[in-house]
Amino acid sequence: MDEKVLLQAREEIGSIDAEMAALFCRRMQAVERVAAYKKDMGMPVLDGARERALIERNCALVPKEYRESYLQFLQYTLQLSREYQLRLLGDDVVIDAALTEGDASI
């Protein structure tokens, strides 16, 4: 591999990172709307069954060789979303008493 290939790959990664940053912001804006709805309805931040289904559905979209890494990425993204919702809701937060132990794995 010559240096030109390396530079092109790094340029592509930089472009993808910029797209991911924009998508992350869009996701967090949607999380704000979800948090507002949950607050109005008195719902808990965590819906474990929904998260497990989301993880299973989204991991199926990723080739097997990337799946474990994507699972970790997705779990961390969901954790950040929950933490953000908790910050938004402050003292009005409802904690789900039926939390399931352990992480979902695919």
Residue pairs with C-beta under 8 A, 6 or more apart in sequence:
27 77
27 81
28 81
28 84
31 81
31 84
31 85
32 84
32 88
34 85
35 45
35 84
35 85
35 88
35 89
36 88
37 43
38 44
38 45
38 85
38 89
38 94
39 89
39 92
42 94
43 94
44 94
44 95
44 96
45 82
45 85
45 86
45 89
45 93
45 94
45 95
45 96
46 82
46 95
46 96
46 99
47 96
48 96
48 98
48 99
48 100
51 78
51 104
52 100
52 104
54 74
54 78
55 71
55 74
55 75
55 78
55 104
55 106
56 104
56 106
58 70
58 74
59 67
59 70
59 71
59 74
59 106
60 106
62 70
67 106
71 105
71 106
75 103
75 104
85 93
86 93
